[in-house]
Amino acid sequence: PGALAPKVGPLGMSPKMVGDRIVEATQDFRGIRCVVKITVQNRVATCKVLPTASTLIVKALNEPDRPGHKKGDPIFHDGDLSFEDVVEVAKVIRFKSLSKHMS
């Protein structure tokens, strides 16, 4: 909420309310950095997670949360992905692509 205050304050909205909406929208991506699109209409904020390929791949690895992780330390991901997992990620990301069909 600290970084939201200068952006949301002039719109007449509470940063805590917007932060709570972001937390609700990102429940599936706990511990993973993801992009959130915030749309404000009539002083009501709606949050939508915009998935990236890296976010979906890390989520597909089903790694446990790292509660004791320090911000500066690098994170090394380890695990196996099936081809079906990769295809599912490609299907979700398809709307960003300019391709006509998946082949």
PyRosetta script that sets phi, psi and omega in degrees:
from pyrosetta import init, pose_from_sequence

init()
pose = pose_from_sequence("PGALAPKVGPLGMSPKMVGDRIVEATQDFRGIRCVVKITVQNRVATCKVLPTASTLIVKALNEPDRPGHKKGDPIFHDGDLSFEDVVEVAKVIRFKSLSKHMS")
pose.set_psi(1, -22.5)
pose.set_omega(1, -179.2)
pose.set_phi(2, -63.2)
pose.set_psi(2, -40.4)
pose.set_omega(2, 179.6)
pose.set_phi(3, -80.1)
pose.set_psi(3, -18.5)
pose.set_omega(3, -179.7)
pose.set_phi(4, -80.0)
pose.set_psi(4, -26.9)
pose.set_omega(4, -172.6)
pose.set_phi(5, -57.0)
pose.set_psi(5, -47.9)
pose.set_omega(5, -179.3)
pose.set_phi(6, -66.6)
pose.set_psi(6, -25.3)
pose.set_omega(6, -177.7)
pose.set_phi(7, -87.7)
pose.set_psi(7, -36.5)
pose.set_omega(7, -173.6)
pose.set_phi(8, -96.5)
pose.set_psi(8, -25.3)
pose.set_omega(8, -178.3)
pose.set_phi(9, -56.7)
pose.set_psi(9, -47.4)
pose.set_omega(9, 179.4)
pose.set_phi(10, -63.6)
pose.set_psi(10, -18.9)
pose.set_omega(10, 178.0)
pose.set_phi(11, -82.4)
pose.set_psi(11, -4.6)
pose.set_omega(11, 179.3)
pose.set_phi(12, 81.7)
pose.set_psi(12, 26.5)
pose.set_omega(12, -178.1)
pose.set_phi(13, -115.5)
pose.set_psi(13, 156.3)
pose.set_omega(13, 178.2)
pose.set_phi(14, -84.6)
pose.set_psi(14, 126.8)
pose.set_omega(14, 177.6)
pose.set_phi(15, -61.5)
pose.set_psi(15, -32.5)
pose.set_omega(15, 178.8)
pose.set_phi(16, -65.0)
pose.set_psi(16, -40.7)
pose.set_omega(16, 179.7)
pose.set_phi(17, -63.9)
pose.set_psi(17, -43.3)
pose.set_omega(17, 179.6)
pose.set_phi(18, -66.7)
pose.set_psi(18, -40.2)
pose.set_omega(18, 177.4)
pose.set_phi(19, -62.0)
pose.set_psi(19, -39.2)
pose.set_omega(19, 177.4)
pose.set_phi(20, -65.1)
pose.set_psi(20, -37.7)
pose.set_omega(20, 178.0)
pose.set_phi(21, -66.8)
pose.set_psi(21, -36.4)
pose.set_omega(21, 177.6)
pose.set_phi(22, -66.2)
pose.set_psi(22, -41.0)
pose.set_omega(22, 178.4)
pose.set_phi(23, -62.2)
pose.set_psi(23, -40.9)
pose.set_omega(23, 178.4)
pose.set_phi(24, -63.7)
pose.set_psi(24, -41.3)
pose.set_omega(24, -176.5)
pose.set_phi(25, -71.5)
pose.set_psi(25, -26.5)
pose.set_omega(25, -174.8)
pose.set_phi(26, -104.7)
pose.set_psi(26, 23.8)
pose.set_omega(26, 179.7)
pose.set_phi(27, -59.7)
pose.set_psi(27, -36.7)
pose.set_omega(27, -178.1)
pose.set_phi(28, -72.5)
pose.set_psi(28, -20.8)
pose.set_omega(28, -175.5)
pose.set_phi(29, -109.6)
pose.set_psi(29, 37.6)
pose.set_omega(29, -178.3)
pose.set_phi(30, -64.2)
pose.set_psi(30, 127.7)
pose.set_omega(30, 179.6)
pose.set_phi(31, 84.0)
pose.set_psi(31, -0.8)
pose.set_omega(31, 179.9)
pose.set_phi(32, -117.9)
pose.set_psi(32, 132.2)
pose.set_omega(32, 177.8)
pose.set_phi(33, -73.2)
pose.set_psi(33, 129.1)
pose.set_omega(33, -179.4)
pose.set_phi(34, -141.0)
pose.set_psi(34, 163.0)
pose.set_omega(34, -178.7)
pose.set_phi(35, -93.4)
pose.set_psi(35, 133.4)
pose.set_omega(35, -179.8)
pose.set_phi(36, -122.0)
pose.set_psi(36, 130.8)
pose.set_omega(36, 176.0)
pose.set_phi(37, -99.6)
pose.set_psi(37, 124.2)
pose.set_omega(37, -179.5)
pose.set_phi(38, -108.9)
pose.set_psi(38, 123.7)
pose.set_omega(38, 177.7)
pose.set_phi(39, -113.7)
pose.set_psi(39, 127.5)
pose.set_omega(39, -179.4)
pose.set_phi(40, -112.2)
pose.set_psi(40, 123.7)
pose.set_omega(40, 177.9)
pose.set_phi(41, -141.4)
pose.set_psi(41, 122.5)
pose.set_omega(41, -178.0)
pose.set_phi(42, 55.6)
pose.set_psi(42, 43.3)
pose.set_omega(42, 179.6)
pose.set_phi(43, 59.8)
pose.set_psi(43, 26.4)
pose.set_omega(43, 175.1)
pose.set_phi(44, -121.2)
pose.set_psi(44, 121.8)
pose.set_omega(44, -178.6)
pose.set_phi(45, -93.1)
pose.set_psi(45, 132.5)
pose.set_omega(45, 172.5)
pose.set_phi(46, -119.3)
pose.set_psi(46, 133.6)
pose.set_omega(46, -176.5)
pose.set_phi(47, -113.0)
pose.set_psi(47, 138.6)
pose.set_omega(47, 178.6)
pose.set_phi(48, -135.8)
pose.set_psi(48, 133.0)
pose.set_omega(48, 178.4)
pose.set_phi(49, -83.1)
pose.set_psi(49, 126.3)
pose.set_omega(49, 176.0)
pose.set_phi(50, -99.7)
pose.set_psi(50, 103.0)
pose.set_omega(50, -174.2)
pose.set_phi(51, -72.4)
pose.set_psi(51, 141.5)
pose.set_omega(51, 171.7)
pose.set_phi(52, -109.9)
pose.set_psi(52, 164.1)
pose.set_omega(52, -177.7)
pose.set_phi(53, -62.3)
pose.set_psi(53, -42.8)
pose.set_omega(53, -178.2)
pose.set_phi(54, -65.4)
pose.set_psi(54, -39.1)
pose.set_omega(54, 178.4)
pose.set_phi(55, -62.7)
pose.set_psi(55, -44.2)
pose.set_omega(55, -179.0)
pose.set_phi(56, -69.2)
pose.set_psi(56, -33.8)
pose.set_omega(56, 178.9)
pose.set_phi(57, -69.3)
pose.set_psi(57, -43.4)
pose.set_omega(57, 178.3)
pose.set_phi(58, -63.8)
pose.set_psi(58, -37.4)
pose.set_omega(58, 177.8)
pose.set_phi(59, -66.4)
pose.set_psi(59, -37.0)
pose.set_omega(59, -180.0)
pose.set_phi(60, -69.2)
pose.set_psi(60, -21.6)
pose.set_omega(60, 178.1)
pose.set_phi(61, -72.4)
pose.set_psi(61, -16.0)
pose.set_omega(61, 179.0)
pose.set_phi(62, 54.1)
pose.set_psi(62, 48.0)
pose.set_omega(62, 178.1)
pose.set_phi(63, -80.1)
pose.set_psi(63, 148.9)
pose.set_omega(63, 178.5)
pose.set_phi(64, -72.5)
pose.set_psi(64, 160.8)
pose.set_omega(64, 177.1)
pose.set_phi(65, -65.1)
pose.set_psi(65, 154.9)
pose.set_omega(65, 177.6)
pose.set_phi(66, -117.4)
pose.set_psi(66, 82.3)
pose.set_omega(66, -176.2)
pose.set_phi(67, -67.6)
pose.set_psi(67, -29.5)
pose.set_omega(67, -177.7)
pose.set_phi(68, -95.1)
pose.set_psi(68, 14.3)
pose.set_omega(68, -176.0)
pose.set_phi(69, -73.9)
pose.set_psi(69, 131.5)
pose.set_omega(69, 175.5)
pose.set_phi(70, -88.9)
pose.set_psi(70, 147.4)
pose.set_omega(70, -171.8)
pose.set_phi(71, -62.2)
pose.set_psi(71, -35.6)
pose.set_omega(71, -175.9)
pose.set_phi(72, -80.0)
pose.set_psi(72, -18.8)
pose.set_omega(72, -176.4)
pose.set_phi(73, -74.0)
pose.set_psi(73, 138.6)
pose.set_omega(73, 177.4)
pose.set_phi(74, -72.6)
pose.set_psi(74, 149.3)
pose.set_omega(74, 177.9)
pose.set_phi(75, -108.9)
pose.set_psi(75, 126.1)
pose.set_omega(75, 176.7)
pose.set_phi(76, -105.8)
pose.set_psi(76, 124.4)
pose.set_omega(76, -178.8)
pose.set_phi(77, -95.5)
pose.set_psi(77, 138.8)
pose.set_omega(77, -178.0)
pose.set_phi(78, -139.3)
pose.set_psi(78, 134.2)
pose.set_omega(78, 178.0)
pose.set_phi(79, 162.5)
pose.set_psi(79, 175.6)
pose.set_omega(79, 180.0)
pose.set_phi(80, -115.1)
pose.set_psi(80, 139.3)
pose.set_omega(80, 175.1)
pose.set_phi(81, -117.9)
pose.set_psi(81, 137.8)
pose.set_omega(81, 175.0)
pose.set_phi(82, -83.0)
pose.set_psi(82, 163.9)
pose.set_omega(82, 179.0)
pose.set_phi(83, -63.6)
pose.set_psi(83, -32.5)
pose.set_omega(83, 178.7)
pose.set_phi(84, -64.1)
pose.set_psi(84, -37.2)
pose.set_omega(84, 177.3)
pose.set_phi(85, -63.7)
pose.set_psi(85, -40.9)
pose.set_omega(85, 179.4)
pose.set_phi(86, -66.1)
pose.set_psi(86, -39.3)
pose.set_omega(86, 178.6)
pose.set_phi(87, -66.2)
pose.set_psi(87, -38.7)
pose.set_omega(87, 177.5)
pose.set_phi(88, -63.5)
pose.set_psi(88, -41.0)
pose.set_omega(88, 176.9)
pose.set_phi(89, -62.6)
pose.set_psi(89, -42.7)
pose.set_omega(89, 179.8)
pose.set_phi(90, -63.6)
pose.set_psi(90, -36.2)
pose.set_omega(90, 178.8)
pose.set_phi(91, -67.8)
pose.set_psi(91, -37.6)
pose.set_omega(91, 179.7)
pose.set_phi(92, -70.0)
pose.set_psi(92, -38.2)
pose.set_omega(92, -177.5)
pose.set_phi(93, -81.6)
pose.set_psi(93, -7.5)
pose.set_omega(93, -173.4)
pose.set_phi(94, -57.1)
pose.set_psi(94, -33.6)
pose.set_omega(94, -176.9)
pose.set_phi(95, -64.7)
pose.set_psi(95, -20.6)
pose.set_omega(95, 177.0)
pose.set_phi(96, -83.7)
pose.set_psi(96, -17.6)
pose.set_omega(96, -175.4)
pose.set_phi(97, -81.5)
pose.set_psi(97, 157.0)
pose.set_omega(97, 176.1)
pose.set_phi(98, -97.9)
pose.set_psi(98, 7.5)
pose.set_omega(98, -178.5)
pose.set_phi(99, -75.1)
pose.set_psi(99, 150.9)
pose.set_omega(99, -180.0)
pose.set_phi(100, -81.4)
pose.set_psi(100, -34.4)
pose.set_omega(100, 179.4)
pose.set_phi(101, -151.7)
pose.set_psi(101, 159.7)
pose.set_omega(101, 176.9)
pose.set_phi(102, -87.1)
pose.set_psi(102, 129.1)
pose.set_omega(102, 177.7)
pose.set_phi(103, -132.0)
pose.dump_pdb("model.pdb")
